[in-house]
Amino acid sequence: MGADEEILQEFLVEGRENLDRLERELVGFEANGASEDSISAIFRTVHTVKGTAGFFGFDRLQSLTHVAESLLSKIRDRELALTSGIVSAQLAVVDACRMMLDWVEQTGTDGNDDYAPLKTQLEWLAAPTSLPVLAQTATAAPPAMESERADTTVRVDVQLLDKLMDLAGELVLARNQLLELASTSRDAGLAQSAQRLDLITSELQDHVMKTRMQPIGGVWNKLPRVVRDLSAELGKQVRLELEGKDTGLDRSVLEAIKDPLTHIIRNSIDHGIETPSERIAKGKDAEGALRLRAIHAGGHVLLEIADDGAGIDPDRVRAKAIERGIVSPERAAKLTTEEAQALVFAPGFSTAEKITNVSGRGVGMDVVKTNIEGIGGAVEIDSVPGRGTTIRLKIPLTLAIIPALLVVAAGERYALPQSGVLELVRIDPAAGRKVELIDHTPVYRLRGELLPLVYLSQLLGTGGATATTIVVLQNEGRPFGLVVDTAQDTEEIVAKPIGKRLIDLATYSGATILGDGRVALILDVRGIAMHAGLGSLKRREADVPRAVIPVADRYLLARLGADRRIAVSLEHVARLEELSTATIERAAGREVVQYRDGLLPLIRLGDALGAMPSEPDKSGEGPARSAAEDGAKENDRIHVIVYSSGDRDLGLVVDGILDVIEERAALSTKGAHHGLLGSAVLDGKVTDVVDVAAIAASAGYATGGM
Amino acid sequence: MSEQLCSFQLAGMTFGIAALDVQEILRAQPITRVPLADPATVGLMNLRGQIVTAIDLRVRLGLPPRADDERSINVVIRSTEGVFSLLVDSIGDVVVLDRDLLELVPENVPSHFRDLMAGAYKLPDRLLFVLVVDRVVTHRIGESS
């Protein structure tokens, strides 16, 4: 069977399924009355049938469903009431479509009947003033109707596969027990049988797993054709790039994302990517790019569909949403750019100026959101007007098999999705690899970088044992260390939902059954970071008043004098050092220390910021003393923040390191004097945020990029 | 109309669950604790490949906690929220009772207890409280119904 043939077969199977569903929905509709949801559901089904028919060039089928869809859209928009006449006509459409599918199967064409009377009837029904005319349709059946359908595959209920999977897992456990028993027995026959059972079980499990997993490439294979036909139809040039074809997805997940994916691609080509002439006028390549990327990330599958088209114009979306009655003008004005762009997911939304055959009836993004959320996923849209749109589907691992690292905290095992794990570090105080405290906050110096630490047993409130290992994890692009008692092996786990009762616990993304039959919780990296206060807060640009500039998220808090708090953005902080004042030397009239085979210029922040003179505190870390005094106090130690930008390092001398915090601060620039970006309330206290670049510049050190 | 109830004991009191809701009865099972979960959630157990949340009914109903050495029995039930295991002290008989004799739990019984009951039967020697499994598994402690 060729690839095209295969696609056609699937089209037939799906088409028939859709028609069956449509029939059920229509009949149910009549019996139970019309609800908004059921009309939308019927509408979407017809839309899907029409869409797929279009891709295969079955014009008769497409044209009939198009007329049927037009009628339905009037009902959905409440221009028409649903009558049994309309239901009958729609059922006649179902029958006609079935007939055409039979023709397709037998002859490869959709027959020779245009169903003109039926179409006329539908059009009459759609025109509110005219009288419906009953059309008699007598259509020749396709030749050789009785011949067998060429199905070599069996469609199996996913629940059955789930059950098989569970049973295979149970079999593994039973086998493990038997193997243990056999190893202590003298019966050679038993040992042999156990051995065979062992092999068969492994193979069985392997195959059951395989029945569920498919590379996403299987779905993607159809896309080049879809893209080609669509762009040809719309007079656009589109280059399709696929990345991550081998990303394995669970069958059911794959099924669930197929339609949404097609919808998104159709939208990207129809609404996103401009015509070649428009693109050239904007200085872009005539050929638009449509990039699909699939990766396993953080226990999820991320599916990214990016185009370099026109992007979503927030103002146009606002205007359209108001026009469609989706939001009030007052509310629309208050929406941020992102929120406005997200309106494209609202039901009944369409920005296409004219209704095209491809998209633009207000189904599409609505369907995408419903379907993805239906499987517990999430849809994100990220669009830069003029530059393009990226749609990210976050698909849950619910059924996917993922490699996970098993860690132990307080005697209980937890699974950490391997995709979030950057590295493992062993805490070994004897070798100088120890945890340090910055004002009660544990940190670890990992190759000079400060790594905030979270103790798993403390976080979960289970009481601590001896922590030996740091698992370096990544959350939102920033690493942090999760301290566990021990890290065990990695294991391929099957993630299972944790149950509704526990779903609010963000620290877990699910649970799994380990080889010995015990249940282990799967840790959610993001949830842990949030719980430990490391996650960033939701950013809302619109809430920030004009006079206030949002600044970087992570700060190092330090102390000048006894009680002046200053903060520097952690972004360029390379290391924290404690140096003896005796090591300070002078070069060209400036204070420097020998540091890592080089000279580190020092700037005393207290001097630079014109700190108020204050008494040196007990530890002798007085502020802003001149270098001349230092000679007398050789044992004094100074705290140095090693600031790094480009290839240039700079040492900022402060009187004490307080904390590393993560806070989205509103920076007030009012009355900020030289060397400060402004002041902000950080960690509940007013803190001056230091402008290191300005200070470095005024001290005569050029520091590119700070 | 009569109903079949699977009866069990908790802190010296007798309770019943509709027999149709009961999937099976199991001895103590290995349970994985779920830190940060509400106190009534004992943990997760592996029921032939299915992960089931175990709820301690004593905690759930605000009864005195079980002593450490006291055994518990798992009553595995099916609810609209899925399968759960309820930890009880011991299992009694399946009893058939006339639905018409079911009485409301008196108003002065604390609501965290009363809200989970369909009512109570006055048996000759004791009371039998009838639990509504859906309420037991959905509402959490501290939540009003």
Interface residues (C-beta under 8 A of the other chain):
Chain A: M165 D166 L167 G169 E170 E412 L460 G461 T462 K496 P497 I498 G499 K500 R501 L502 L505 T507 Y508 A511 T512 I513 G517 R518 V519 A520 L521
Chain B: P30 I31 T32 R33 V34 P35 L36 A37 T41 G43 L44 M45 N46 R48 G49 Q50 I51 V52 T53 I55 E81 G82 F84 V137 T138 R140
